[in-house]
Amino acid sequence: MSEPKFTPGPWHVTRYSNYIGFSIFAELRGCIAERWYDSKQDEPYASQLVANAHLIAAAPDLLAACFGMLATWGSQDEDAIIAARDAARAAVEKAMGEAK
């Protein structure tokens, strides 16, 4: 597989305090995406915008988790399998906005 061409992760969601919106920030790279929205947005649209931001921010983690799972496919190395599973679980939690 080729090297990724996207901005390396981790990415995280930052909510703006001076207006309604959020940005996706990459460490050492700054803002890579942002979205503002009207405070009068009906549900579920406003909630979906925030959920979409978490999904976008988790993209590098989700891809890394997929690579980790592929690398352990058919492996008997229990530690590697557990590490890949835990990375996948953490990436899904981040995508769902439930990261600890």
Backbone as CSV, one residue per row, in Angstrom:
resi,resn,N_x,N_y,N_z,CA_x,CA_y,CA_z,C_x,C_y,C_z
1,MET,0.840,-1.191,0.000,0.000,0.000,0.000,0.876,1.242,0.000
2,SER,0.398,2.263,-0.661,1.162,3.509,-0.750,1.019,4.323,0.542
3,GLU,1.913,5.275,0.675,1.859,6.174,1.825,0.648,7.094,1.699
4,PRO,-0.029,7.379,2.810,-1.174,8.294,2.747,-0.741,9.698,2.331
5,LYS,-1.603,10.378,1.609,-1.314,11.734,1.141,-2.049,12.793,1.955
6,PHE,-2.908,12.349,2.889,-3.668,13.294,3.705,-2.831,13.803,4.877
7,THR,-3.334,14.834,5.525,-2.668,15.393,6.702,-2.627,14.332,7.797
8,PRO,-1.442,14.057,8.344,-1.350,13.020,9.372,-2.146,13.385,10.627
9,GLY,-2.638,12.368,11.311,-3.361,12.551,12.568,-2.399,12.666,13.719
10,PRO,-2.879,12.790,14.906,-4.310,12.761,15.228,-5.002,14.086,14.894
11,TRP,-6.298,13.970,14.619,-7.162,15.126,14.408,-8.126,15.207,15.576
12,HIS,-8.560,16.414,15.911,-9.546,16.560,16.985,-10.522,17.698,16.659
13,VAL,-11.686,17.604,17.284,-12.756,18.588,17.086,-12.595,19.694,18.119
14,THR,-12.691,20.930,17.668,-12.681,22.084,18.564,-13.929,22.899,18.273
15,ARG,-14.715,23.152,19.303,-15.896,24.003,19.139,-15.479,25.444,19.328
16,TYR,-16.038,26.305,18.504,-15.762,27.730,18.626,-16.562,28.307,19.786
17,SER,-15.988,29.277,20.461,-16.697,29.905,21.576,-17.334,31.235,21.171
18,ASN,-16.862,31.848,20.091,-17.374,33.169,19.707,-18.480,33.101,18.648
19,TYR,-18.737,31.938,18.078,-19.870,31.734,17.171,-20.163,30.239,17.118
20,ILE,-21.207,29.865,16.422,-21.629,28.476,16.444,-20.947,27.725,15.311
21,GLY,-20.109,26.822,15.682,-19.395,26.034,14.699,-18.298,25.229,15.346
22,PHE,-17.507,24.584,14.523,-16.421,23.757,15.008,-15.348,23.679,13.934
23,SER,-14.194,23.200,14.327,-13.121,22.968,13.375,-12.497,21.615,13.675
24,ILE,-11.842,21.081,12.672,-11.062,19.870,12.822,-9.607,20.319,12.765
25,PHE,-8.868,20.069,13.834,-7.473,20.460,13.920,-6.574,19.235,13.859
26,ALA,-5.466,19.381,13.167,-4.424,18.365,13.136,-3.235,18.907,13.912
27,GLU,-2.677,18.078,14.774,-1.527,18.512,15.559,-0.407,18.973,14.630
28,LEU,0.186,20.080,14.961,1.301,20.694,14.226,0.931,21.167,12.821
29,ARG,-0.348,21.062,12.424,-0.768,21.486,11.090,-1.841,22.556,11.138
30,GLY,-2.581,22.626,12.229,-3.646,23.605,12.341,-4.963,23.101,11.800
31,CYS,-5.814,24.038,11.459,-7.167,23.721,11.010,-7.137,23.076,9.628
32,ILE,-7.810,21.930,9.508,-7.902,21.277,8.201,-9.322,21.309,7.650
33,ALA,-10.297,21.621,8.510,-11.694,21.753,8.069,-12.450,22.523,9.139
34,GLU,-13.483,23.248,8.715,-14.321,23.936,9.685,-15.731,24.069,9.147
35,ARG,-16.658,24.268,10.065,-18.078,24.369,9.696,-18.763,25.276,10.683
36,TRP,-19.483,26.253,10.173,-20.322,27.113,10.995,-21.763,26.783,10.656
37,TYR,-22.647,27.070,11.576,-24.062,26.854,11.280,-24.916,27.812,12.084
38,ASP,-26.103,28.040,11.604,-27.076,28.934,12.214,-27.562,28.332,13.529
39,SER,-27.619,29.141,14.562,-28.053,28.645,15.873,-29.508,28.195,15.869
40,LYS,-30.244,28.547,14.839,-31.653,28.175,14.762,-31.867,26.898,13.935
41,GLN,-30.804,26.157,13.672,-30.935,24.920,12.900,-31.862,23.952,13.629
42,ASP,-32.744,23.349,12.863,-33.633,22.344,13.424,-32.862,21.061,13.691
43,GLU,-33.364,20.310,14.658,-32.834,18.975,14.885,-33.454,18.047,13.849
44,PRO,-32.801,17.053,13.393,-31.515,16.551,13.888,-30.303,17.180,13.201
45,TYR,-30.518,18.177,12.326,-29.419,18.726,11.530,-28.257,19.225,12.389
46,ALA,-28.528,20.017,13.393,-27.451,20.581,14.213,-26.649,19.477,14.900
47,SER,-27.329,18.491,15.440,-26.630,17.379,16.096,-25.834,16.556,15.087
48,GLN,-26.371,16.414,13.891,-25.663,15.657,12.861,-24.381,16.362,12.442
49,LEU,-24.379,17.694,12.428,-23.160,18.426,12.079,-22.039,18.117,13.068
50,VAL,-22.374,18.093,14.343,-21.376,17.791,15.368,-20.931,16.338,15.250
51,ALA,-21.874,15.425,15.043,-21.528,14.012,14.883,-20.631,13.816,13.660
52,ASN,-20.929,14.531,12.579,-20.092,14.445,11.378,-18.668,14.917,11.677
53,ALA,-18.540,15.965,12.486,-17.212,16.465,12.836,-16.404,15.402,13.567
54,HIS,-17.039,14.689,14.491,-16.334,13.623,15.217,-15.929,12.488,14.276
55,LEU,-16.807,12.156,13.348,-16.480,11.106,12.378,-15.298,11.523,11.506
56,ILE,-15.305,12.767,11.035,-14.197,13.260,10.212,-12.894,13.256,11.011
57,ALA,-12.952,13.744,12.252,-11.747,13.804,13.083,-11.175,12.429,13.375
58,ALA,-12.006,11.412,13.374,-11.555,10.049,13.661,-10.984,9.339,12.432
59,ALA,-11.090,9.937,11.258,-10.680,9.265,10.020,-9.262,8.681,10.073
60,PRO,-8.235,9.438,10.507,-6.896,8.837,10.545,-6.811,7.660,11.521
61,ASP,-7.518,7.759,12.643,-7.508,6.678,13.632,-8.217,5.441,13.084
62,LEU,-9.332,5.657,12.386,-10.062,4.537,11.800,-9.214,3.832,10.741
63,LEU,-8.516,4.607,9.907,-7.665,4.014,8.891,-6.519,3.237,9.536
64,ALA,-5.902,3.820,10.549,-4.814,3.127,11.249,-5.319,1.835,11.893
65,ALA,-6.532,1.878,12.450,-7.105,0.676,13.059,-7.339,-0.395,11.999
66,CYS,-7.811,0.003,10.820,-8.002,-0.958,9.724,-6.668,-1.591,9.318
67,PHE,-5.630,-0.760,9.195,-4.311,-1.295,8.864,-3.843,-2.269,9.939
68,GLY,-4.081,-1.908,11.209,-3.694,-2.790,12.311,-4.428,-4.119,12.275
69,MET,-5.713,-4.071,11.971,-6.489,-5.310,11.877,-5.998,-6.159,10.702
70,LEU,-5.709,-5.524,9.567,-5.206,-6.268,8.412,-3.853,-6.915,8.709
71,ALA,-3.015,-6.205,9.456,-1.687,-6.719,9.782,-1.756,-7.939,10.694
72,THR,-2.805,-8.042,11.484,-2.907,-9.172,12.415,-3.808,-10.288,11.879
73,TRP,-4.354,-10.094,10.685,-5.257,-11.097,10.102,-4.531,-12.437,10.001
74,GLY,-5.075,-13.447,10.621,-4.483,-14.785,10.588,-3.323,-14.969,11.540
75,SER,-3.004,-13.938,12.292,-1.880,-14.003,13.230,-2.247,-14.827,14.453
76,GLN,-1.241,-15.413,15.055,-1.414,-16.124,16.324,-0.867,-15.292,17.487
77,ASP,-0.392,-14.073,17.185,0.179,-13.190,18.205,-0.955,-12.509,18.967
78,GLU,-1.292,-13.077,20.111,-2.438,-12.594,20.876,-2.276,-11.141,21.304
79,ASP,-1.073,-10.741,21.675,-0.854,-9.346,22.085,-1.121,-8.382,20.927
80,ALA,-0.684,-8.738,19.719,-0.915,-7.881,18.547,-2.399,-7.824,18.204
81,ILE,-3.070,-8.939,18.338,-4.505,-8.987,18.059,-5.267,-8.115,19.054
82,ILE,-4.924,-8.215,20.320,-5.587,-7.412,21.355,-5.300,-5.933,21.133
83,ALA,-4.062,-5.585,20.787,-3.707,-4.179,20.529,-4.489,-3.641,19.333
84,ALA,-4.624,-4.447,18.281,-5.384,-4.020,17.103,-6.856,-3.846,17.452
85,ARG,-7.401,-4.752,18.234,-8.803,-4.647,18.653,-9.019,-3.400,19.492
86,ASP,-8.110,-3.139,20.426,-8.248,-1.966,21.291,-8.129,-0.667,20.490
87,ALA,-7.239,-0.641,19.499,-7.106,0.540,18.643,-8.378,0.757,17.833
88,ALA,-8.954,-0.327,17.340,-10.210,-0.222,16.587,-11.329,0.283,17.479
89,ARG,-11.428,-0.234,18.685,-12.465,0.201,19.617,-12.304,1.690,19.944
90,ALA,-11.077,2.136,20.200,-10.826,3.548,20.523,-11.175,4.444,19.336
91,ALA,-10.851,3.994,18.123,-11.163,4.793,16.934,-12.665,4.915,16.729
92,VAL,-13.394,3.832,16.953,-14.861,3.870,16.819,-15.452,4.780,17.881
93,GLU,-14.953,4.713,19.114,-15.447,5.600,20.177,-15.190,7.064,19.815
94,LYS,-14.026,7.349,19.245,-13.717,8.715,18.832,-14.679,9.150,17.723
95,ALA,-14.929,8.276,16.759,-15.838,8.594,15.660,-17.253,8.853,16.151
96,MET,-17.637,8.170,17.215,-18.977,8.336,17.783,-19.061,9.489,18.773
97,GLY,-17.932,10.194,18.988,-17.916,11.305,19.941,-17.873,10.850,21.379
98,GLU,-17.430,9.615,21.612,-17.437,9.030,22.954,-16.027,8.780,23.483
99,ALA,-15.022,9.369,22.845,-13.652,9.139,23.268,-13.443,9.651,24.680
100,LYS,-12.645,8.912,25.422,-12.378,9.273,26.819,-11.210,10.220,26.907
